[in-house]
Amino acid sequence: MILQNTKCLRVALFEPRIPQNTGTIGRTCLAFDLPLDIIKPTGFSFEDKYLKRAGLDYWSNVDLHLYESFEQYKNKFSNSRIIALTKKSDNSISNINYKNTDILLFGREDTGLPDNIMSKCEIVAGIPMPGGEKYNKSGGVRSLNLSVACGIVCYTACLQMNLLKIN
């Protein structure tokens, strides 16, 4: 039995739908040395060729953990802060003082995180987008691709926590 480290920064995907995004996020987690937690159900099989293609030959090295529900997940990490990431928040990811036990929770590609899940999180934050529809009267970008958003947030948290030092 492998003991899971519950005292490190983690990335969690709530009901991901697109295998290519999940594969790319797995690669990002591997690059930043972060575990990837997936809260079911997913919109794909873990045998999906697109998942494996996006994760390249790295997928088998991803520290991957699966959970049947958000409740099971929250109970497992009851001593961690869950940070809900959403385009709906005006609280910038740069305002957070990240801790090594934090969980970066991302929602579904099509609907994001439901309000009832966000209400159970300790912090709700988003990525400021000056070219986003919120700030641009002529339209603007509605959202970032999930894997892009995950990369930005992981980099921001790791940079602030001095986890990017290479010996």
C-alpha positions in Angstrom: 0.0 0.0 0.0 1.3 3.4 -0.9 0.7 6.1 1.7 -0.7 9.3 0.2 1.0 12.5 1.2 -1.7 14.8 2.5 0.7 17.6 3.4 1.7 19.0 0.0 0.1 21.4 -2.5 -2.3 19.4 -4.7 -4.3 19.9 -7.9 -7.9 18.5 -8.0 -10.2 18.3 -11.0 -13.9 18.1 -10.3 -15.7 15.9 -12.8 -13.4 16.6 -15.8 -14.9 16.1 -19.2 -12.2 16.4 -21.8 -9.4 13.8 -21.8 -6.9 16.1 -23.6 -7.2 18.7 -20.8 -6.8 16.1 -18.1 -3.7 14.6 -19.8 -2.2 18.1 -20.2 -2.9 18.9 -16.6 -1.3 15.6 -15.6 1.8 16.7 -17.4 1.7 20.1 -15.6 1.4 18.4 -12.3 4.4 16.2 -13.1 6.4 19.2 -14.1 5.6 21.0 -10.8 5.9 17.8 -8.8 2.3 18.0 -7.6 -0.2 15.2 -7.1 -3.3 15.1 -9.3 -6.6 14.2 -7.7 -9.7 13.5 -9.9 -13.2 13.6 -8.4 -15.5 11.4 -10.4 -17.5 11.0 -12.6 -15.4 11.9 -15.6 -16.4 12.3 -19.2 -13.9 9.8 -20.4 -12.2 6.5 -19.7 -8.7 6.4 -18.3 -7.9 4.2 -21.3 -8.8 7.0 -23.6 -6.2 7.5 -26.4 -6.6 11.3 -26.2 -5.8 11.3 -22.5 -2.7 9.3 -23.1 -1.7 11.4 -26.1 -2.0 14.6 -24.2 -0.1 13.2 -21.3 2.5 11.8 -23.7 4.7 9.1 -22.2 4.6 10.9 -18.8 1.0 9.8 -17.9 2.2 6.7 -16.1 4.4 8.8 -13.9 1.7 11.2 -12.7 0.9 10.9 -9.0 -2.8 10.3 -9.7 -5.6 9.6 -7.2 -9.3 9.0 -7.9 -12.2 9.8 -5.7 -15.8 8.8 -6.0 -17.4 12.1 -4.8 -16.5 15.5 -3.5 -17.7 14.5 0.0 -15.3 11.6 0.0 -12.5 14.0 -1.1 -13.3 16.7 1.4 -13.3 14.2 4.2 -9.9 12.8 3.1 -8.4 16.2 3.2 -10.2 17.7 6.2 -7.1 19.5 7.4 -6.5 21.2 4.0 -7.8 24.4 2.6 -9.6 23.9 -0.7 -9.2 26.8 -3.0 -12.0 26.9 -5.6 -10.8 28.4 -8.9 -13.5 30.0 -11.0 -14.0 32.7 -13.6 -16.8 34.0 -11.4 -14.5 35.3 -8.6 -13.1 38.8 -8.4 -10.6 37.6 -5.7 -7.3 37.3 -7.6 -5.1 34.2 -7.3 -2.3 36.6 -6.4 -4.1 37.7 -3.2 -3.8 34.2 -1.7 -1.1 33.3 0.8 -0.6 29.7 -0.4 0.2 26.9 2.1 1.8 23.6 1.5 -1.5 21.8 2.4 -3.7 23.7 0.0 -5.7 22.1 -2.7 -6.2 23.9 -6.0 -9.7 22.8 -7.2 -10.8 23.2 -10.8 -14.2 22.6 -12.2 -15.7 21.0 -15.3 -14.7 22.5 -18.6 -18.4 23.0 -19.6 -20.0 24.3 -16.4 -17.1 25.1 -14.0 -17.6 24.4 -10.3 -21.2 24.3 -9.0 -22.2 26.8 -6.4 -22.8 24.1 -3.8 -19.2 22.9 -4.2 -17.7 26.4 -4.1 -19.6 27.1 -0.9 -17.8 24.2 0.8 -14.4 25.6 -0.1 -12.4 27.9 2.2 -11.3 30.3 -0.6 -12.7 31.1 -4.0 -10.5 32.9 -6.5 -9.9 33.5 -10.1 -7.4 34.6 -12.7 -7.7 38.3 -13.6 -8.2 38.7 -17.3 -7.9 42.3 -18.6 -9.1 41.1 -22.0 -12.0 39.2 -20.5 -15.6 39.9 -21.0 -16.0 41.3 -17.5 -13.6 44.2 -18.3 -14.1 44.5 -22.1 -17.3 46.2 -23.3 -16.9 44.9 -26.8 -17.0 41.2 -25.8 -13.7 39.8 -24.6 -12.7 36.3 -23.7 -15.2 34.3 -21.6 -12.7 32.0 -20.0 -9.4 30.3 -20.3 -8.9 26.7 -21.3 -8.9 24.5 -18.2 -5.3 23.2 -18.7 -4.0 26.8 -19.3 -5.8 28.1 -16.2 -4.3 25.2 -14.2 -0.8 25.9 -15.4 -1.1 29.6 -14.5 -2.4 28.9 -11.0 0.1 26.1 -10.3 3.0 28.4 -11.4 1.6 31.3 -9.3 1.3 29.1 -6.1 4.7 27.3 -6.6 6.5 30.6 -7.3 5.0 32.2 -4.2 5.9 29.2 -2.1 9.5 29.0 -3.4 8.9 25.6 -4.9 10.5 26.4 -8.2 14.1 26.3 -7.1 16.2 23.9 -9.1 19.3 22.5 -7.5 
